Amino acid sequence: MVQVLDRQKSTLAGKVIPPRLRRGDSIGIISPGRWMSEEDLATTCSHLERLGFKPQLHDQNFQRLHQFAGSDHDRTVALQSMLCDPNLKAVMFAKGGYGTLRILDDLDYQCMANAPKIVIGFSDATALLIDLHRKANLVTYHGPMLYDLIEGIDSDTWKWFEAMMVNGEQIKHSFDSSSGARILRPGVGEGPLIGGSLTLLINLLCTDSDFSTDGRILFVEDDDEPLYSIDRMFVHLKRSGKLSNLKGLVVGQMRRISDNQIPFGYSVDEIVFEHCANTTFPIVAGFPFGHGSKQLIMPIGIQSLLEARAGSPVHFQLLEPPVS
């Protein structure tokens, strides 16, 4: 049963589920890693306004320290203040890159217990999404960032965003072969979602931000990696036990995956299938999330259903409301 406390907090099976967004809500914009140009910040914020929200840019977004949007201390203070600001209903990453890992250990999530909010992003944001979910039991959202609004948000992405974040729908959708989704191993799996950028997930293992995949549906994606690196990361997942007790594996958009002069010899699909050889859970690839044009929001911690039946479209459904 969901308990709602004055739009501040709801829980479902022990999880903290943030309140849904409403038109006119303020969304904090933060750059915990790389900086984004002032021109792009202005352009993307105007898009967010047209979608009906009030972007709140922290001054830290305009700082520069080499690739980073300010020093580790500056980025920590800015992110901490936005996570604890009761006037913000969501915090959205400006862009990805690298840098969030450097500041995780200096953040205090205690304030989120009093005013939980939507935290959304992907790529470098994976580190924060997993850390918040693990330490604050908060449902977090692998989904679009401000940078994705530069050329206008993809229509399907916005449709999913509105359905889930604004309307709170337990979406269910079927993806046929025209969507790019393909079944690597058929089956049916049900469990809470966990995942994000494959590279960032690997970097969280054996740290204070390590996570459990037991009984969960794991989703992964990545960008600009060579095939041998994808293989090495799946070997690491397997050796660390993260592939042993899954209920399902969903591979998103693997963009700009390169090869060496001497070919590695295996595709991404073949790599995934090989390292899951001694398991039985369903495996699906080509799902519309990650570094491509489409961003199906994957709410970390929400119970979901994955049906991959041979000869049929892939069916994906949230079994709990993604927001309260």
N, C-alpha and C positions, 0 to 999 in steps of 0.2 A: 504494500500500500504506500502511496506517495503522501508525504506530509508536507504541506506548504505553510510557511511562516511569513506572512506579510511580504511576499515576493522576495524575501531575502534568502531563503534556504529551503530546499526540499531534499528528502532522502528516499532512496529506494534500495532495499537490501543492503543497507549500510553505506551506500554511495552518496556523495554530495552532488546533486544535480542542479546546475545554475538555472536561474529563471530565464524564460524566453526573452528575446528581443522584441521591442515595440517601436513603431515609427516614432522618431523624435528622440530615441535613446542616444546617450553619449557613448562613443566607442573610443577608447584610448589607443593611440598609435605609438608603438615603441620600436626601437631598433637595437636589440640586444647584441647584434653582431655587426654586420657591415652597414655603412651609411648609404642613404639614398639621396639623390640630388634634390635640391629645393624645388626645381621645376617639376620633377616626377612626383614629389610629395604633394605639391599644389594640384597637379592634374588628377592624381588618384583620390585625393580628399574630395575634390569636386564631384567625382563619380559617386563616392560614398554618400555625399549629400543628396545627390539625385535619387539614390536608392532609399532615401528617407531618414538617414541617420546623421548624427552630429559628431564628426571626427574631432578628437581632442589631441593635438600634437604636443607631446612633451618637448621642451627645449632641447633635450638631449639628442633628438633626431637630427639636429643641425650641427652637432659637434663632429670633429674630424680628428682621427689619430691613425694615420696610415689608412689601412682598410677599415678600421673600426669606427663606429659612431661614438667616439669618445673613449676615455680610459675604462678599464674594467670597473673601477670604483664609480665612475659617472654612470655607466650603463646599469650597474647593480642598483644604485640609488634610484634611478629613474624607473626601472622595472618594479622595484619594491613599492615605490609610491603609487604606481598605477594599479598594481595588484591589490593594494589596500584602500584605494579610493572608493568610498561608498557611492559616489556620484556616477561612476562609470559602470555600465552594464556589461561591457565586454572589453577585452584587450586583444588587439590584432597586431601581429607582426607587420612591420613595414616591408621587409624583405628577408631573405635567408642569407646564405653565405657561410660565415663562420664566426663564432664568438660566444654563443650562449653557454657552451660547455665551460668556458673560463670563469663564469660568474655563478654557477649553480650553487656552489658550497657556501656562498655568502648571502643567500636569500633566506628569509624567514616567512614561511607560509601560514603562520598561526592566524594572521589577520583574515585569511580567506574563509575561516570557519564562521566569521560573523557576517561577511558580505561576499559570498561566492559569486563569481561572474564567469561568463564565457571567456575562455582563452583559446584563440584559434590561430592556426598557421601550419606550416609544414616545412620540410627540409631541415634547416638548422633549428627550427622551433621544436622538433621532435624531442630534443633534450629536456626542454621545459615542460612539454606536455606529459612526458612519462614521469618526470620528477614530481610534478604537481599531483598526478594521479596516484603515485606511490606514497607520497608523504602526507598529502592532504586528503586522499581518497576522493579527489575531485574528478568528475567527468570532464575531459578536455577534448578538443576538436581538431582533428587533422583535416585542414581545409584551406581555402584561399587566403592569400595575404594581400596587403594593400598593393604591392607591386603588380599583382595579377590584374589590376583594374586599369593599367596604363593604356591598353588598347581596347578597353571595354570588356566587361566580364562575359564569358561564354554563357549563352542562354540556358543551357542545361545546368551549368554550375549555379547560376542565380536561382533557377527554379528549385534546385535541391536546397540551396541556402535558405530561401524563403520558406519552403515547406518544413524544414527541420528547425531552423533557428528562430523563425518568427511564428510559425503556426504550431510548432511542436509535434509534427506528424511522425508517427512510427512508419516511415516510408517503407514501401516494398516495391521492388522493381525487378524486371526481367531483362537480362542483357543477352541478345542473340549474337550470332557471329559478326553481324555488320557493325557491332559496337567495338569489336576487337577482342571481346572476352572469349576465352577458349578454355576448355576443360582438359587439364593435364591428367587428372585422376578423378573419376566420378565418386559421388558419395553425398551424404547429408551430414552437416555438422552444426551444432548449436553451442554458443558460449559468448562470454563478454569479449569485445574487441580489444586488441592491444597491437601497437605497431607504429610504423612511421618510416623515416628514411633508414635504409639498411645500414648505411655507414654510421649514422648516429646511434642506432641501436647497438651496434657492435662496440662503440666507444663507451657505452653505459655499463657494459658487463664488468663484473668484479669491482664495481665502485659503489658508493653510497646510493647511487641511482639505479642499481640493478633491478630487474623486474622479473616477474614470473609469467610464463606462458602456459602453465598447466591448466588444462580445461578451457583454453581460450582459442579464439580465432585470431591468428596472427596475420597482419597485413604489412607488406613491405613494398618499397619502391626506391628508385635511385636515379642518379643523373651523372653523366660524364665520368663513368668508371670503365676501365678495361674489363674484358671478360674474366681474366684470371683473378682480378680483384673481387668480382662478384662470387666466383667460386671459393676464394679464400674466406670470404665473409660467411658463406653458407657452411663451409667446413667448421668455422668457429661456432656458429649457431648449433650445429650438430654436436660438436665436441662438448659444448657447455650444457647440453641437455635441453636446449630451447625448442627442439623439433620433436622431442620424444612423446609428449603427452598433449599435443594440439588436438583441437576439435576441427580445425580447418586452416588452410593456408591460402591467402589471397595475394597475388602479385599484381601490383599496379603498373603504371606506365614507367618502363625502364628506358629512359631517353638518352641518346648520344652514348650508347654503349660501344666502346671501341675494341679493336683487337690489335695484336702485335704483328710485326713483320712475319714472324713464324706463327701461323694461326694457333689459337688456343685449342680449337677443335670441337668445342661444345657451345651450343647456343644457351641463352639464359634459361629457356624452358628445360633443356636437357640437364643443365646444372642443378636446377631446383629438383627435378624428378629424381636424379641420381642420389642426392643427399637425403631424400625422404623415402628411399627405397624400402626400408624396414618398418614403415608406418602404414596406416590404413586410412587416415583422414582425407577428405576431399581437397584437391588442389586446383585452383583456378588462376589463370594468368590473363593479362591484358585488361585489368579492371580500370575504370575511368577515374583514377586518382593519382597524384604525383606531379611530376614536372611537365605534364602535358597541358593541353588547352582545357581539359575538363577536370573538375575537382568535386567529385562526390565526397561529401563530408563523412568522415569515419569517426564517430564519437567513441573515444577510448573509455572503456568500462561499461558500455551499454550492451546488454544481452542481444545477440543477433542470430539470424538463421541463414545458413548458406546451403543451397540445394544445387548440386551439380549432377544432373542426370544425363546419361549418354543420349545424344540425339535431341536434347531439349535445351532451351535457353537457360542460362544461369540465373537462378532466383536468389535475390538478396533481400533480407527483411530485418528491420529493427523490431525487437520484441518488447521493448520498453520505450517510453517517450524520451527523446534525446535531450529535452529541456523541460523544466517544470512550468 
